[in-house]
Structure formats: C-alpha cells, structure tokens
Amino acid sequence: MKKDIEQFTERKAQVVVIAPHQKAKVKTYWEKENLPFIGIPDPDGILGKLYGQEWNLIKMGRMPALFIIDKKGIVVFAQYARSMADIPENSGLFQIIERTI
C-alpha cells in the first residue's frame, strides 16, 4: 500500500489500516515506517468483529481482511485472507476502485 499510495490518492481512495494493537504501538510503528495513511488501533478487535474478521490463534492472530467501501458507505469488495500472505495485488484493487467512482 505504501509504495502505491499516490495511485490510491489519484483515484480519490482513502487507505485506512485497522491494527490489532494498542494506540501507542500503532503510533510508534506508523512514525517509524513513515506510513502515509491512517492507522486505527483496535486492540480488542471491536472493528474486526464488526466486519467479520477471522481470529485464528494457530495462524498467529487476526487474519488480514481488506474492504473497499464506496462513498455511500457500502462495502463493494471484501476479501478475507486465509493466511498473512493472502493479500490481493494493488492493481486489482485499482480496477475495483475505478468501477466504483
């Protein structure tokens, strides 16, 4: 996401990451990595539960989930990962975003 943030911005997409950590840890990580998007701490998994994010202790915690939400607040794309590496390519996300503009 970081390397392609300009392409998301050009498409008027706002990238928001919900992190399963306390506020201080999220803040420290965002500053250290100089991340150009919003990070929201969710240590208790409240937001994750709202969106049906899987919690799997065997796989080291919360599984990644990715959503594209349109301007009306409708989820137009949802992807629930099966592993920490199961993340869609940004090029595919750009196509979905372009169809929803």
Biopython code that builds the backbone (N, CA, C, O; Angstrom):
import numpy as np
from Bio.PDB.StructureBuilder import StructureBuilder

atoms = [
    (1, "MET", "N", (0.823, -1.195, 0.000)),
    (1, "MET", "CA", (0.000, 0.000, 0.000)),
    (1, "MET", "C", (0.867, 1.258, 0.000)),
    (1, "MET", "O", (0.595, 2.204, -0.740)),
    (2, "LYS", "N", (1.901, 1.266, 0.825)),
    (2, "LYS", "CA", (2.732, 2.463, 0.943)),
    (2, "LYS", "C", (3.332, 2.872, -0.399)),
    (2, "LYS", "O", (3.299, 4.047, -0.763)),
    (3, "LYS", "N", (3.876, 1.910, -1.129)),
    (3, "LYS", "CA", (4.556, 2.252, -2.381)),
    (3, "LYS", "C", (3.583, 2.760, -3.445)),
    (3, "LYS", "O", (3.992, 3.459, -4.372)),
    (4, "ASP", "N", (2.314, 2.419, -3.323)),
    (4, "ASP", "CA", (1.321, 2.818, -4.319)),
    (4, "ASP", "C", (0.337, 3.870, -3.805)),
    (4, "ASP", "O", (-0.723, 4.070, -4.399)),
    (5, "ILE", "N", (0.681, 4.538, -2.710)),
    (5, "ILE", "CA", (-0.277, 5.465, -2.108)),
    (5, "ILE", "C", (-0.702, 6.563, -3.080)),
    (5, "ILE", "O", (-1.857, 6.989, -3.055)),
    (6, "GLU", "N", (0.199, 7.024, -3.926)),
    (6, "GLU", "CA", (-0.168, 8.068, -4.884)),
    (6, "GLU", "C", (-1.235, 7.580, -5.861)),
    (6, "GLU", "O", (-2.116, 8.343, -6.257)),
    (7, "GLN", "N", (-1.152, 6.313, -6.243)),
    (7, "GLN", "CA", (-2.154, 5.769, -7.166)),
    (7, "GLN", "C", (-3.518, 5.643, -6.486)),
    (7, "GLN", "O", (-4.552, 5.823, -7.129)),
    (8, "PHE", "N", (-3.522, 5.334, -5.187)),
    (8, "PHE", "CA", (-4.791, 5.310, -4.455)),
    (8, "PHE", "C", (-5.349, 6.732, -4.373)),
    (8, "PHE", "O", (-6.535, 6.958, -4.612)),
    (9, "THR", "N", (-4.488, 7.679, -4.035)),
    (9, "THR", "CA", (-4.894, 9.079, -3.900)),
    (9, "THR", "C", (-5.434, 9.630, -5.213)),
    (9, "THR", "O", (-6.437, 10.343, -5.217)),
    (10, "GLU", "N", (-4.779, 9.306, -6.329)),
    (10, "GLU", "CA", (-5.249, 9.757, -7.642)),
    (10, "GLU", "C", (-6.668, 9.278, -7.920)),
    (10, "GLU", "O", (-7.429, 9.940, -8.625)),
    (11, "ARG", "N", (-7.014, 8.138, -7.367)),
    (11, "ARG", "CA", (-8.355, 7.575, -7.558)),
    (11, "ARG", "C", (-9.314, 8.027, -6.458)),
    (11, "ARG", "O", (-10.429, 7.518, -6.338)),
    (12, "LYS", "N", (-8.862, 8.983, -5.667)),
    (12, "LYS", "CA", (-9.643, 9.541, -4.558)),
    (12, "LYS", "C", (-10.019, 8.490, -3.523)),
    (12, "LYS", "O", (-11.082, 8.560, -2.906)),
    (13, "ALA", "N", (-9.129, 7.515, -3.341)),
    (13, "ALA", "CA", (-9.337, 6.460, -2.344)),
    (13, "ALA", "C", (-8.566, 6.805, -1.080)),
    (13, "ALA", "O", (-7.420, 7.250, -1.140)),
    (14, "GLN", "N", (-9.194, 6.598, 0.042)),
    (14, "GLN", "CA", (-8.557, 6.817, 1.345)),
    (14, "GLN", "C", (-8.185, 5.450, 1.901)),
    (14, "GLN", "O", (-9.052, 4.593, 2.074)),
    (15, "VAL", "N", (-6.902, 5.239, 2.182)),
    (15, "VAL", "CA", (-6.440, 3.973, 2.752)),
    (15, "VAL", "C", (-6.459, 4.106, 4.267)),
    (15, "VAL", "O", (-5.897, 5.046, 4.829)),
    (16, "VAL", "N", (-7.116, 3.146, 4.921)),
    (16, "VAL", "CA", (-7.187, 3.103, 6.374)),
    (16, "VAL", "C", (-6.821, 1.681, 6.804)),
    (16, "VAL", "O", (-7.362, 0.703, 6.287)),
    (17, "VAL", "N", (-5.901, 1.587, 7.750)),
    (17, "VAL", "CA", (-5.485, 0.283, 8.255)),
    (17, "VAL", "C", (-5.938, 0.173, 9.707)),
    (17, "VAL", "O", (-5.671, 1.053, 10.525)),
    (18, "ILE", "N", (-6.620, -0.910, 10.005)),
    (18, "ILE", "CA", (-7.038, -1.182, 11.377)),
    (18, "ILE", "C", (-6.053, -2.201, 11.935)),
    (18, "ILE", "O", (-5.951, -3.325, 11.445)),
    (19, "ALA", "N", (-5.331, -1.783, 12.971)),
    (19, "ALA", "CA", (-4.262, -2.603, 13.532)),
    (19, "ALA", "C", (-4.691, -3.220, 14.862)),
    (19, "ALA", "O", (-5.342, -2.561, 15.672)),
    (20, "PRO", "N", (-4.325, -4.492, 15.088)),
    (20, "PRO", "CA", (-4.735, -5.183, 16.306)),
    (20, "PRO", "C", (-3.829, -4.874, 17.497)),
    (20, "PRO", "O", (-3.446, -5.779, 18.240)),
    (21, "HIS", "N", (-3.488, -3.604, 17.677)),
    (21, "HIS", "CA", (-2.549, -3.216, 18.731)),
    (21, "HIS", "C", (-3.057, -1.986, 19.471)),
    (21, "HIS", "O", (-4.005, -1.327, 19.043)),
    (22, "GLN", "N", (-2.405, -1.694, 20.587)),
    (22, "GLN", "CA", (-2.714, -0.510, 21.377)),
    (22, "GLN", "C", (-2.296, 0.749, 20.623)),
    (22, "GLN", "O", (-1.463, 0.693, 19.719)),
    (23, "LYS", "N", (-2.876, 1.872, 20.999)),
    (23, "LYS", "CA", (-2.628, 3.155, 20.338)),
    (23, "LYS", "C", (-1.135, 3.508, 20.286)),
    (23, "LYS", "O", (-0.644, 3.926, 19.237)),
    (24, "ALA", "N", (-0.413, 3.350, 21.387)),
    (24, "ALA", "CA", (0.998, 3.722, 21.427)),
    (24, "ALA", "C", (1.828, 2.900, 20.440)),
    (24, "ALA", "O", (2.719, 3.435, 19.781)),
    (25, "LYS", "N", (1.539, 1.614, 20.339)),
    (25, "LYS", "CA", (2.289, 0.756, 19.422)),
    (25, "LYS", "C", (1.998, 1.132, 17.968)),
    (25, "LYS", "O", (2.908, 1.162, 17.139)),
    (26, "VAL", "N", (0.742, 1.414, 17.662)),
    (26, "VAL", "CA", (0.368, 1.818, 16.300)),
    (26, "VAL", "C", (1.055, 3.142, 15.960)),
    (26, "VAL", "O", (1.624, 3.285, 14.878)),
    (27, "LYS", "N", (1.002, 4.098, 16.868)),
    (27, "LYS", "CA", (1.626, 5.406, 16.644)),
    (27, "LYS", "C", (3.125, 5.258, 16.402)),
    (27, "LYS", "O", (3.662, 5.835, 15.457)),
    (28, "THR", "N", (3.794, 4.493, 17.245)),
    (28, "THR", "CA", (5.242, 4.284, 17.103)),
    (28, "THR", "C", (5.569, 3.641, 15.766)),
    (28, "THR", "O", (6.497, 4.076, 15.084)),
    (29, "TYR", "N", (4.821, 2.611, 15.383)),
    (29, "TYR", "CA", (5.077, 1.914, 14.119)),
    (29, "TYR", "C", (4.835, 2.831, 12.924)),
    (29, "TYR", "O", (5.632, 2.855, 11.986)),
    (30, "TRP", "N", (3.749, 3.577, 12.954)),
    (30, "TRP", "CA", (3.420, 4.479, 11.841)),
    (30, "TRP", "C", (4.510, 5.534, 11.668)),
    (30, "TRP", "O", (4.902, 5.857, 10.547)),
    (31, "GLU", "N", (4.988, 6.062, 12.779)),
    (31, "GLU", "CA", (6.050, 7.068, 12.710)),
    (31, "GLU", "C", (7.362, 6.448, 12.215)),
    (31, "GLU", "O", (8.040, 7.027, 11.366)),
    (32, "LYS", "N", (7.714, 5.289, 12.737)),
    (32, "LYS", "CA", (8.960, 4.618, 12.346)),
    (32, "LYS", "C", (8.971, 4.293, 10.861)),
    (32, "LYS", "O", (9.983, 4.488, 10.188)),
    (33, "GLU", "N", (7.848, 3.795, 10.347)),
    (33, "GLU", "CA", (7.748, 3.387, 8.941)),
    (33, "GLU", "C", (7.311, 4.521, 8.022)),
    (33, "GLU", "O", (7.263, 4.359, 6.802)),
    (34, "ASN", "N", (6.992, 5.676, 8.618)),
    (34, "ASN", "CA", (6.545, 6.843, 7.851)),
    (34, "ASN", "C", (5.387, 6.471, 6.916)),
    (34, "ASN", "O", (5.428, 6.738, 5.715)),
    (35, "LEU", "N", (4.379, 5.863, 7.485)),
    (35, "LEU", "CA", (3.245, 5.394, 6.690)),
    (35, "LEU", "C", (2.327, 6.563, 6.334)),
    (35, "LEU", "O", (1.936, 7.335, 7.209)),
    (36, "PRO", "N", (1.985, 6.694, 5.060)),
    (36, "PRO", "CA", (1.212, 7.843, 4.578)),
    (36, "PRO", "C", (-0.300, 7.635, 4.597)),
    (36, "PRO", "O", (-1.021, 8.275, 3.831)),
    (37, "PHE", "N", (-0.783, 6.752, 5.460)),
    (37, "PHE", "CA", (-2.221, 6.527, 5.556)),
    (37, "PHE", "C", (-2.603, 6.387, 7.018)),
    (37, "PHE", "O", (-1.745, 6.327, 7.898)),
    (38, "ILE", "N", (-3.880, 6.338, 7.257)),
    (38, "ILE", "CA", (-4.416, 6.323, 8.615)),
    (38, "ILE", "C", (-4.270, 4.934, 9.235)),
    (38, "ILE", "O", (-4.542, 3.919, 8.593)),
    (39, "GLY", "N", (-3.840, 4.912, 10.483)),
    (39, "GLY", "CA", (-3.790, 3.672, 11.252)),
    (39, "GLY", "C", (-4.710, 3.798, 12.461)),
    (39, "GLY", "O", (-4.589, 4.738, 13.247)),
    (40, "ILE", "N", (-5.618, 2.859, 12.601)),
    (40, "ILE", "CA", (-6.568, 2.893, 13.708)),
    (40, "ILE", "C", (-6.293, 1.702, 14.635)),
    (40, "ILE", "O", (-6.355, 0.553, 14.199)),
    (41, "PRO", "N", (-5.992, 1.972, 15.909)),
    (41, "PRO", "CA", (-5.768, 0.874, 16.848)),
    (41, "PRO", "C", (-7.085, 0.152, 17.157)),
    (41, "PRO", "O", (-8.123, 0.784, 17.351)),
    (42, "ASP", "N", (-7.021, -1.169, 17.197)),
    (42, "ASP", "CA", (-8.207, -1.986, 17.516)),
    (42, "ASP", "C", (-7.759, -3.180, 18.376)),
    (42, "ASP", "O", (-7.934, -4.334, 17.982)),
    (43, "PRO", "N", (-7.183, -2.895, 19.548)),
    (43, "PRO", "CA", (-6.609, -3.969, 20.357)),
    (43, "PRO", "C", (-7.623, -5.015, 20.830)),
    (43, "PRO", "O", (-7.262, -6.172, 21.049)),
    (44, "ASP", "N", (-8.861, -4.622, 20.986)),
    (44, "ASP", "CA", (-9.893, -5.565, 21.447)),
    (44, "ASP", "C", (-10.642, -6.228, 20.301)),
    (44, "ASP", "O", (-11.506, -7.075, 20.530)),
    (45, "GLY", "N", (-10.319, -5.851, 19.074)),
    (45, "GLY", "CA", (-10.937, -6.467, 17.909)),
    (45, "GLY", "C", (-12.374, -6.050, 17.653)),
    (45, "GLY", "O", (-13.107, -6.750, 16.955)),
    (46, "ILE", "N", (-12.779, -4.935, 18.202)),
    (46, "ILE", "CA", (-14.169, -4.486, 18.037)),
    (46, "ILE", "C", (-14.494, -4.216, 16.571)),
    (46, "ILE", "O", (-15.515, -4.682, 16.065)),
    (47, "LEU", "N", (-13.633, -3.467, 15.889)),
    (47, "LEU", "CA", (-13.878, -3.191, 14.466)),
    (47, "LEU", "C", (-13.739, -4.462, 13.635)),
    (47, "LEU", "O", (-14.522, -4.695, 12.714)),
    (48, "GLY", "N", (-12.754, -5.274, 13.959)),
    (48, "GLY", "CA", (-12.573, -6.541, 13.257)),
    (48, "GLY", "C", (-13.814, -7.419, 13.340)),
    (48, "GLY", "O", (-14.223, -8.026, 12.351)),
    (49, "LYS", "N", (-14.406, -7.481, 14.522)),
    (49, "LYS", "CA", (-15.621, -8.289, 14.704)),
    (49, "LYS", "C", (-16.795, -7.735, 13.893)),
    (49, "LYS", "O", (-17.588, -8.497, 13.340)),
    (50, "LEU", "N", (-16.900, -6.400, 13.826)),
    (50, "LEU", "CA", (-17.987, -5.778, 13.056)),
    (50, "LEU", "C", (-17.953, -6.201, 11.591)),
    (50, "LEU", "O", (-18.993, -6.340, 10.947)),
    (51, "TYR", "N", (-16.741, -6.402, 11.076)),
    (51, "TYR", "CA", (-16.579, -6.762, 9.662)),
    (51, "TYR", "C", (-16.314, -8.248, 9.456)),
    (51, "TYR", "O", (-15.991, -8.669, 8.345)),
    (52, "GLY", "N", (-16.445, -9.042, 10.505)),
    (52, "GLY", "CA", (-16.313, -10.492, 10.362)),
    (52, "GLY", "C", (-14.890, -10.980, 10.166)),
    (52, "GLY", "O", (-14.677, -12.033, 9.564)),
    (53, "GLN", "N", (-13.914, -10.235, 10.664)),
    (53, "GLN", "CA", (-12.520, -10.633, 10.514)),
    (53, "GLN", "C", (-12.240, -11.861, 11.373)),
    (53, "GLN", "O", (-12.642, -11.933, 12.535)),
    (54, "GLU", "N", (-11.544, -12.820, 10.780)),
    (54, "GLU", "CA", (-11.242, -14.080, 11.460)),
    (54, "GLU", "C", (-10.114, -13.902, 12.471)),
    (54, "GLU", "O", (-9.137, -13.195, 12.226)),
    (55, "TRP", "N", (-10.277, -14.562, 13.607)),
    (55, "TRP", "CA", (-9.247, -14.618, 14.633)),
    (55, "TRP", "C", (-8.817, -16.070, 14.722)),
    (55, "TRP", "O", (-9.642, -16.944, 14.985)),
    (56, "ASN", "N", (-7.545, -16.337, 14.508)),
    (56, "ASN", "CA", (-7.058, -17.708, 14.487)),
    (56, "ASN", "C", (-5.726, -17.781, 15.218)),
    (56, "ASN", "O", (-4.698, -17.362, 14.686)),
    (57, "LEU", "N", (-5.743, -18.313, 16.439)),
    (57, "LEU", "CA", (-4.520, -18.382, 17.239)),
    (57, "LEU", "C", (-3.448, -19.239, 16.588)),
    (57, "LEU", "O", (-2.259, -18.945, 16.708)),
    (58, "ILE", "N", (-3.856, -20.286, 15.906)),
    (58, "ILE", "CA", (-2.888, -21.167, 15.244)),
    (58, "ILE", "C", (-2.126, -20.401, 14.164)),
    (58, "ILE", "O", (-0.947, -20.662, 13.925)),
    (59, "LYS", "N", (-2.804, -19.458, 13.517)),
    (59, "LYS", "CA", (-2.176, -18.670, 12.445)),
    (59, "LYS", "C", (-1.672, -17.320, 12.949)),
    (59, "LYS", "O", (-1.491, -16.394, 12.159)),
    (60, "MET", "N", (-1.445, -17.202, 14.243)),
    (60, "MET", "CA", (-0.838, -16.010, 14.853)),
    (60, "MET", "C", (-1.772, -14.808, 14.991)),
    (60, "MET", "O", (-1.311, -13.671, 14.898)),
    (61, "GLY", "N", (-3.034, -15.021, 15.204)),
    (61, "GLY", "CA", (-3.923, -13.894, 15.485)),
    (61, "GLY", "C", (-4.917, -13.591, 14.391)),
    (61, "GLY", "O", (-5.422, -14.491, 13.721)),
    (62, "ARG", "N", (-5.192, -12.310, 14.217)),
    (62, "ARG", "CA", (-6.177, -11.886, 13.234)),
    (62, "ARG", "C", (-5.666, -12.107, 11.823)),
    (62, "ARG", "O", (-4.524, -11.779, 11.500)),
    (63, "MET", "N", (-6.511, -12.657, 11.004)),
    (63, "MET", "CA", (-6.198, -12.825, 9.592)),
    (63, "MET", "C", (-6.488, -11.503, 8.877)),
    (63, "MET", "O", (-7.451, -10.814, 9.215)),
    (64, "PRO", "N", (-5.672, -11.151, 7.906)),
    (64, "PRO", "CA", (-5.932, -9.909, 7.172)),
    (64, "PRO", "C", (-7.301, -9.932, 6.485)),
    (64, "PRO", "O", (-7.758, -10.965, 5.995)),
    (65, "ALA", "N", (-7.913, -8.801, 6.468)),
    (65, "ALA", "CA", (-9.167, -8.617, 5.733)),
    (65, "ALA", "C", (-9.058, -7.265, 5.037)),
    (65, "ALA", "O", (-8.495, -6.319, 5.586)),
    (66, "LEU", "N", (-9.593, -7.184, 3.844)),
    (66, "LEU", "CA", (-9.496, -5.951, 3.066)),
    (66, "LEU", "C", (-10.870, -5.612, 2.514)),
    (66, "LEU", "O", (-11.573, -6.475, 1.988)),
    (67, "PHE", "N", (-11.237, -4.357, 2.640)),
    (67, "PHE", "CA", (-12.543, -3.909, 2.165)),
    (67, "PHE", "C", (-12.393, -2.651, 1.335)),
    (67, "PHE", "O", (-11.550, -1.798, 1.613)),
    (68, "ILE", "N", (-13.215, -2.551, 0.323)),
    (68, "ILE", "CA", (-13.364, -1.295, -0.408)),
    (68, "ILE", "C", (-14.791, -0.847, -0.150)),
    (68, "ILE", "O", (-15.754, -1.556, -0.443)),
    (69, "ILE", "N", (-14.895, 0.352, 0.407)),
    (69, "ILE", "CA", (-16.190, 0.904, 0.791)),
    (69, "ILE", "C", (-16.424, 2.149, -0.059)),
    (69, "ILE", "O", (-15.578, 3.043, -0.104)),
    (70, "ASP", "N", (-17.566, 2.205, -0.728)),
    (70, "ASP", "CA", (-17.813, 3.344, -1.611)),
    (70, "ASP", "C", (-18.232, 4.584, -0.824)),
    (70, "ASP", "O", (-18.329, 4.547, 0.402)),
    (71, "LYS", "N", (-18.475, 5.666, -1.529)),
    (71, "LYS", "CA", (-18.807, 6.945, -0.896)),
    (71, "LYS", "C", (-20.122, 6.904, -0.130)),
    (71, "LYS", "O", (-20.366, 7.737, 0.743)),
    (72, "LYS", "N", (-20.968, 5.932, -0.460)),
    (72, "LYS", "CA", (-22.247, 5.792, 0.236)),
    (72, "LYS", "C", (-22.127, 4.915, 1.479)),
    (72, "LYS", "O", (-23.102, 4.724, 2.206)),
    (73, "GLY", "N", (-20.919, 4.377, 1.721)),
    (73, "GLY", "CA", (-20.706, 3.522, 2.886)),
    (73, "GLY", "C", (-21.013, 2.059, 2.631)),
    (73, "GLY", "O", (-21.124, 1.274, 3.573)),
    (74, "ILE", "N", (-21.152, 1.686, 1.374)),
    (74, "ILE", "CA", (-21.471, 0.303, 1.007)),
    (74, "ILE", "C", (-20.182, -0.453, 0.714)),
    (74, "ILE", "O", (-19.334, 0.023, -0.040)),
    (75, "VAL", "N", (-20.037, -1.629, 1.310)),
    (75, "VAL", "CA", (-18.883, -2.474, 1.036)),
    (75, "VAL", "C", (-19.055, -3.054, -0.368)),
    (75, "VAL", "O", (-19.960, -3.854, -0.605)),
    (76, "VAL", "N", (-18.187, -2.649, -1.294)),
    (76, "VAL", "CA", (-18.283, -3.115, -2.677)),
    (76, "VAL", "C", (-17.288, -4.239, -2.962)),
    (76, "VAL", "O", (-17.358, -4.892, -4.004)),
    (77, "PHE", "N", (-16.365, -4.456, -2.028)),
    (77, "PHE", "CA", (-15.399, -5.543, -2.164)),
    (77, "PHE", "C", (-14.955, -5.955, -0.766)),
    (77, "PHE", "O", (-14.656, -5.111, 0.079)),
    (78, "ALA", "N", (-14.918, -7.255, -0.536)),
    (78, "ALA", "CA", (-14.411, -7.787, 0.730)),
    (78, "ALA", "C", (-13.554, -9.002, 0.422)),
    (78, "ALA", "O", (-13.935, -9.867, -0.367)),
    (79, "GLN", "N", (-12.400, -9.053, 1.052)),
    (79, "GLN", "CA", (-11.514, -10.190, 0.880)),
    (79, "GLN", "C", (-11.011, -10.599, 2.259)),
    (79, "GLN", "O", (-10.347, -9.824, 2.947)),
    (80, "TYR", "N", (-11.338, -11.825, 2.649)),
    (80, "TYR", "CA", (-10.901, -12.376, 3.928)),
    (80, "TYR", "C", (-9.750, -13.340, 3.654)),
    (80, "TYR", "O", (-9.931, -14.364, 2.996)),
    (81, "ALA", "N", (-8.572, -13.005, 4.162)),
    (81, "ALA", "CA", (-7.373, -13.792, 3.881)),
    (81, "ALA", "C", (-7.383, -15.126, 4.615)),
    (81, "ALA", "O", (-7.962, -15.267, 5.691)),
    (82, "ARG", "N", (-6.722, -16.099, 3.996)),
    (82, "ARG", "CA", (-6.549, -17.416, 4.617)),
    (82, "ARG", "C", (-5.227, -17.529, 5.349)),
    (82, "ARG", "O", (-5.024, -18.445, 6.147)),
    (83, "SER", "N", (-4.314, -16.577, 5.069)),
    (83, "SER", "CA", (-3.022, -16.529, 5.740)),
    (83, "SER", "C", (-2.540, -15.086, 5.740)),
    (83, "SER", "O", (-3.161, -14.220, 5.124)),
    (84, "MET", "N", (-1.440, -14.828, 6.428)),
    (84, "MET", "CA", (-0.900, -13.472, 6.490)),
    (84, "MET", "C", (-0.387, -13.002, 5.121)),
    (84, "MET", "O", (-0.259, -11.800, 4.892)),
    (85, "ALA", "N", (-0.099, -13.926, 4.228)),
    (85, "ALA", "CA", (0.415, -13.579, 2.901)),
    (85, "ALA", "C", (-0.684, -13.459, 1.843)),
    (85, "ALA", "O", (-0.408, -13.100, 0.699)),
    (86, "ASP", "N", (-1.901, -13.753, 2.214)),
    (86, "ASP", "CA", (-3.023, -13.770, 1.275)),
    (86, "ASP", "C", (-3.610, -12.363, 1.127)),
    (86, "ASP", "O", (-4.687, -12.058, 1.639)),
    (87, "ILE", "N", (-2.874, -11.530, 0.420)),
    (87, "ILE", "CA", (-3.270, -10.139, 0.217)),
    (87, "ILE", "C", (-3.383, -9.890, -1.289)),
    (87, "ILE", "O", (-2.471, -10.250, -2.033)),
    (88, "PRO", "N", (-4.481, -9.284, -1.756)),
    (88, "PRO", "CA", (-4.619, -9.034, -3.194)),
    (88, "PRO", "C", (-3.620, -7.990, -3.694)),
    (88, "PRO", "O", (-3.162, -7.132, -2.939)),
    (89, "GLU", "N", (-3.301, -8.084, -4.961)),
    (89, "GLU", "CA", (-2.406, -7.112, -5.603)),
    (89, "GLU", "C", (-3.126, -5.765, -5.733)),
    (89, "GLU", "O", (-4.336, -5.719, -5.960)),
    (90, "ASN", "N", (-2.386, -4.695, -5.590)),
    (90, "ASN", "CA", (-2.970, -3.357, -5.703)),
    (90, "ASN", "C", (-3.587, -3.113, -7.068)),
    (90, "ASN", "O", (-4.586, -2.402, -7.170)),
    (91, "SER", "N", (-3.016, -3.687, -8.121)),
    (91, "SER", "CA", (-3.557, -3.466, -9.471)),
    (91, "SER", "C", (-5.021, -3.916, -9.547)),
    (91, "SER", "O", (-5.839, -3.254, -10.186)),
    (92, "GLY", "N", (-5.347, -5.012, -8.914)),
    (92, "GLY", "CA", (-6.735, -5.474, -8.885)),
    (92, "GLY", "C", (-7.624, -4.550, -8.074)),
    (92, "GLY", "O", (-8.786, -4.331, -8.418)),
    (93, "LEU", "N", (-7.076, -4.010, -7.000)),
    (93, "LEU", "CA", (-7.840, -3.071, -6.175)),
    (93, "LEU", "C", (-8.128, -1.788, -6.946)),
    (93, "LEU", "O", (-9.211, -1.215, -6.830)),
    (94, "PHE", "N", (-7.147, -1.341, -7.736)),
    (94, "PHE", "CA", (-7.359, -0.134, -8.534)),
    (94, "PHE", "C", (-8.521, -0.319, -9.502)),
    (94, "PHE", "O", (-9.318, 0.597, -9.701)),
    (95, "GLN", "N", (-8.617, -1.491, -10.099)),
    (95, "GLN", "CA", (-9.716, -1.763, -11.040)),
    (95, "GLN", "C", (-11.067, -1.691, -10.336)),
    (95, "GLN", "O", (-12.027, -1.141, -10.875)),
    (96, "ILE", "N", (-11.135, -2.244, -9.142)),
    (96, "ILE", "CA", (-12.395, -2.198, -8.375)),
    (96, "ILE", "C", (-12.731, -0.760, -8.005)),
    (96, "ILE", "O", (-13.879, -0.334, -8.134)),
    (97, "ILE", "N", (-11.738, -0.018, -7.547)),
    (97, "ILE", "CA", (-11.968, 1.380, -7.175)),
    (97, "ILE", "C", (-12.457, 2.179, -8.370)),
    (97, "ILE", "O", (-13.392, 2.970, -8.247)),
    (98, "GLU", "N", (-11.842, 1.983, -9.510)),
    (98, "GLU", "CA", (-12.235, 2.719, -10.717)),
    (98, "GLU", "C", (-13.675, 2.406, -11.124)),
    (98, "GLU", "O", (-14.369, 3.279, -11.645)),
    (99, "ARG", "N", (-14.124, 1.199, -10.899)),
    (99, "ARG", "CA", (-15.511, 0.832, -11.238)),
    (99, "ARG", "C", (-16.508, 1.464, -10.284)),
    (99, "ARG", "O", (-17.680, 1.611, -10.631)),
    (100, "THR", "N", (-16.062, 1.848, -9.070)),
    (100, "THR", "CA", (-16.991, 2.391, -8.085)),
    (100, "THR", "C", (-17.025, 3.913, -8.064)),
    (100, "THR", "O", (-17.855, 4.510, -7.378)),
    (101, "ILE", "N", (-16.119, 4.542, -8.818)),
    (101, "ILE", "CA", (-16.068, 6.015, -8.825)),
    (101, "ILE", "C", (-17.261, 6.559, -9.587)),
    (101, "ILE", "O", (-17.411, 7.774, -9.714)),
]
sb = StructureBuilder()
sb.init_structure("model")
sb.init_model(0)
sb.init_chain("A")
sb.init_seg("    ")
for serial, (resi, resn, name, xyz) in enumerate(atoms, 1):
    if name == "N":
        sb.init_residue(resn, " ", resi, " ")
    sb.init_atom(name, np.array(xyz, "f"), 0.0, 1.0, " ", f" {name:<3s}", serial, name[0])
structure = sb.get_structure()
